[in-house]
Amino acid sequence: MPKEKIINFRIDAQLKKQAKKLAETDGRSLSNWLTRLIEREIAQAGKKG
């Protein structure tokens, strides 16, 4: 998927630290991990209705 847009948002420092740790555990960058998380949520929402 090509990089097209940038989304800036504020996040609690501790939450970011925890998310980054999960991303690294999964072998991904935080940006890629968040993108996949959003994609999964969109797919789940599509299944619900």
OpenMM code with the backbone's topology and positions (N, CA, C; nanometers):
from openmm import Vec3, app, unit

residues = "MET PRO LYS GLU LYS ILE ILE ASN PHE ARG ILE ASP ALA GLN LEU LYS LYS GLN ALA LYS LYS LEU ALA GLU THR ASP GLY ARG SER LEU SER ASN TRP LEU THR ARG LEU ILE GLU ARG GLU ILE ALA GLN ALA GLY LYS LYS GLY".split()
positions = [
    Vec3(0.0845, -0.1177, 0.0000),
    Vec3(0.0000, 0.0000, 0.0000),
    Vec3(0.0894, 0.1245, 0.0000),
    Vec3(0.0710, 0.2129, -0.0966),
    Vec3(0.1557, 0.3322, -0.1018),
    Vec3(0.1223, 0.4299, 0.0103),
    Vec3(0.2253, 0.5001, 0.0532),
    Vec3(0.2039, 0.6025, 0.1549),
    Vec3(0.1392, 0.7227, 0.0877),
    Vec3(0.0209, 0.7586, 0.1341),
    Vec3(-0.0505, 0.8681, 0.0698),
    Vec3(-0.0770, 0.9855, 0.1620),
    Vec3(-0.1149, 0.9600, 0.2837),
    Vec3(-0.1531, 1.0676, 0.3752),
    Vec3(-0.0867, 1.0484, 0.5105),
    Vec3(-0.0693, 1.1583, 0.5794),
    Vec3(-0.0148, 1.1571, 0.7145),
    Vec3(-0.1246, 1.1974, 0.8101),
    Vec3(-0.1362, 1.1239, 0.9192),
    Vec3(-0.2316, 1.1570, 1.0241),
    Vec3(-0.1514, 1.1881, 1.1498),
    Vec3(-0.1696, 1.3066, 1.2022),
    Vec3(-0.1045, 1.3448, 1.3273),
    Vec3(-0.2088, 1.3440, 1.4377),
    Vec3(-0.1761, 1.2815, 1.5488),
    Vec3(-0.2664, 1.2845, 1.6631),
    Vec3(-0.1854, 1.2717, 1.7905),
    Vec3(-0.2433, 1.3186, 1.8976),
    Vec3(-0.1763, 1.3125, 2.0276),
    Vec3(-0.2138, 1.1830, 2.0972),
    Vec3(-0.1162, 1.1294, 2.1687),
    Vec3(-0.1376, 1.0044, 2.2406),
    Vec3(-0.0589, 1.0112, 2.3713),
    Vec3(-0.1133, 0.9533, 2.4742),
    Vec3(-0.0463, 0.9471, 2.6030),
    Vec3(0.0893, 0.8773, 2.5862),
    Vec3(0.1921, 0.9287, 2.6500),
    Vec3(0.3268, 0.8747, 2.6357),
    Vec3(0.3344, 0.7268, 2.6735),
    Vec3(0.2658, 0.6888, 2.7804),
    Vec3(0.2688, 0.5495, 2.8235),
    Vec3(0.1986, 0.4589, 2.7227),
    Vec3(0.0882, 0.5054, 2.6676),
    Vec3(0.0162, 0.4281, 2.5668),
    Vec3(0.1023, 0.4093, 2.4422),
    Vec3(0.1720, 0.5141, 2.4017),
    Vec3(0.2615, 0.5043, 2.2856),
    Vec3(0.3734, 0.4042, 2.3130),
    Vec3(0.4289, 0.4093, 2.4319),
    Vec3(0.5368, 0.3174, 2.4690),
    Vec3(0.4892, 0.1726, 2.4616),
    Vec3(0.3693, 0.1467, 2.5130),
    Vec3(0.3138, 0.0117, 2.5105),
    Vec3(0.2842, -0.0340, 2.3678),
    Vec3(0.2291, 0.0552, 2.2863),
    Vec3(0.1994, 0.0217, 2.1470),
    Vec3(0.3272, -0.0061, 2.0697),
    Vec3(0.4294, 0.0755, 2.0925),
    Vec3(0.5572, 0.0563, 2.0237),
    Vec3(0.6190, -0.0781, 2.0615),
    Vec3(0.6067, -0.1159, 2.1862),
    Vec3(0.6593, -0.2449, 2.2319),
    Vec3(0.5869, -0.3602, 2.1616),
    Vec3(0.4540, -0.3503, 2.1506),
    Vec3(0.3777, -0.4536, 2.0799),
    Vec3(0.4173, -0.4592, 1.9324),
    Vec3(0.4355, -0.3425, 1.8723),
    Vec3(0.4755, -0.3373, 1.7316),
    Vec3(0.6112, -0.4038, 1.7116),
    Vec3(0.7051, -0.3735, 1.7973),
    Vec3(0.8389, -0.4319, 1.7867),
    Vec3(0.8339, -0.5832, 1.8077),
    Vec3(0.7513, -0.6288, 1.8997),
    Vec3(0.7345, -0.7719, 1.9241),
    Vec3(0.6819, -0.8413, 1.7989),
    Vec3(0.5972, -0.7687, 1.7235),
    Vec3(0.5391, -0.8209, 1.6005),
    Vec3(0.6312, -0.7999, 1.4801),
    Vec3(0.7487, -0.7387, 1.5032),
    Vec3(0.8447, -0.7152, 1.3951),
    Vec3(0.8027, -0.6033, 1.3010),
    Vec3(0.7275, -0.5079, 1.3538),
    Vec3(0.6757, -0.3992, 1.2703),
    Vec3(0.7131, -0.2635, 1.3290),
    Vec3(0.7071, -0.1629, 1.2430),
    Vec3(0.7203, -0.0258, 1.2925),
    Vec3(0.5884, 0.0108, 1.3585),
    Vec3(0.5899, 0.1127, 1.4401),
    Vec3(0.4665, 0.1564, 1.5047),
    Vec3(0.3647, 0.2001, 1.3992),
    Vec3(0.4104, 0.2708, 1.2983),
    Vec3(0.3209, 0.3163, 1.1916),
    Vec3(0.2556, 0.1982, 1.1209),
    Vec3(0.3341, 0.0975, 1.0860),
    Vec3(0.2797, -0.0192, 1.0175),
    Vec3(0.1853, -0.0969, 1.1086),
    Vec3(0.2202, -0.1084, 1.2339),
    Vec3(0.1360, -0.1805, 1.3297),
    Vec3(0.0009, -0.1115, 1.3451),
    Vec3(0.0027, 0.0222, 1.3557),
    Vec3(-0.1219, 0.0972, 1.3673),
    Vec3(-0.2065, 0.0854, 1.2410),
    Vec3(-0.1426, 0.0887, 1.1251),
    Vec3(-0.2147, 0.0728, 0.9989),
    Vec3(-0.2843, -0.0619, 0.9946),
    Vec3(-0.2156, -0.1686, 1.0319),
    Vec3(-0.2761, -0.3018, 1.0318),
    Vec3(-0.3892, -0.3107, 1.1338),
    Vec3(-0.3733, -0.2448, 1.2481),
    Vec3(-0.4787, -0.2419, 1.3492),
    Vec3(-0.6045, -0.1757, 1.2930),
    Vec3(-0.5881, -0.0644, 1.2252),
    Vec3(-0.7017, 0.0057, 1.1640),
    Vec3(-0.7655, -0.0816, 1.0568),
    Vec3(-0.6836, -0.1458, 0.9746),
    Vec3(-0.7371, -0.2345, 0.8699),
    Vec3(-0.8195, -0.3479, 0.9294),
    Vec3(-0.7725, -0.4067, 1.0388),
    Vec3(-0.8462, -0.5148, 1.1046),
    Vec3(-0.9803, -0.4655, 1.1577),
    Vec3(-0.9807, -0.3478, 1.2187),
    Vec3(-1.1044, -0.2921, 1.2729),
    Vec3(-1.2041, -0.2617, 1.1614),
    Vec3(-1.1562, -0.2114, 1.0492),
    Vec3(-1.2436, -0.1838, 0.9343),
    Vec3(-1.3022, -0.3150, 0.8814),
    Vec3(-1.2199, -0.4173, 0.8712),
    Vec3(-1.2676, -0.5480, 0.8239),
    Vec3(-1.3726, -0.6047, 0.9187),
    Vec3(-1.3486, -0.5926, 1.0490),
    Vec3(-1.4454, -0.6415, 1.1491),
    Vec3(-1.5765, -0.5647, 1.1397),
    Vec3(-1.5681, -0.4354, 1.1200),
    Vec3(-1.6900, -0.3533, 1.1081),
    Vec3(-1.7682, -0.3929, 0.9829),
    Vec3(-1.6980, -0.4282, 0.8768),
    Vec3(-1.7633, -0.4716, 0.7543),
    Vec3(-1.8369, -0.6025, 0.7720),
    Vec3(-1.7861, -0.6897, 0.8572),
    Vec3(-1.8502, -0.8190, 0.8826),
    Vec3(-1.9764, -0.8037, 0.9665),
    Vec3(-1.9792, -0.6964, 1.0483),
    Vec3(-2.0915, -0.6759, 1.1387),
    Vec3(-2.2117, -0.6131, 1.0688),
    Vec3(-2.1880, -0.5477, 0.9584),
    Vec3(-2.3053, -0.4872, 0.8995),
    Vec3(-2.2736, -0.4104, 0.7806),
] * unit.nanometer
topology = app.Topology()
chain = topology.addChain("A")
for resn in residues:
    res = topology.addResidue(resn, chain)
    for name in ("N", "CA", "C"):
        topology.addAtom(name, app.Element.getBySymbol(name[0]), res)
